[in-house]
């Protein structure tokens, strides 16, 4: 399955997966949630981080 996911998205999933308590499944859900966000919502999250 990971072969079908672009490299940048795989990197985001891996980054989320390094957070405490976040497994691969949750990391994938978070990454896809961010993809569904508007550009403004994603930029707001990036600024908060």
C-alpha positions in Angstrom: 0.0 0.0 0.0 2.8 2.5 0.9 4.1 2.2 -2.8 0.9 4.0 -3.9 1.4 6.9 -1.5 3.6 9.8 -2.6 7.0 10.2 -0.9 6.0 13.5 0.7 2.9 12.0 2.2 4.9 9.0 3.4 7.3 11.4 5.2 4.4 13.2 6.9 3.0 9.8 8.1 6.4 8.9 9.4 6.8 12.2 11.2 3.4 11.8 12.9 4.3 8.2 13.7 7.3 9.4 15.8 5.0 11.3 18.2 4.3 9.5 21.4 1.2 7.3 21.4 0.7 7.7 17.6 0.9 4.4 15.6 1.1 4.0 11.9 -2.7 3.8 11.4 -3.4 7.0 13.4 -0.5 8.8 11.7 -2.0 7.9 8.3 -5.4 9.1 9.4 -3.9 12.4 10.5 -2.0 12.9 7.3 -5.0 12.3 5.1 -7.1 14.6 7.4 -4.6 17.4 6.7 -4.9 16.7 3.0 -8.6 17.2 3.2 -8.2 20.5 5.0 -8.3 23.8 3.1 -5.0 25.5 2.4 -5.8 28.1 5.1 -6.4 25.4 7.7 -3.2 23.6 6.8 -1.2 26.8 7.0 -2.8 27.6 10.4 -1.7 24.2 11.7 1.8 24.7 10.3 2.1 28.1 12.0 0.9 26.6 15.3 3.6 24.0 15.1 
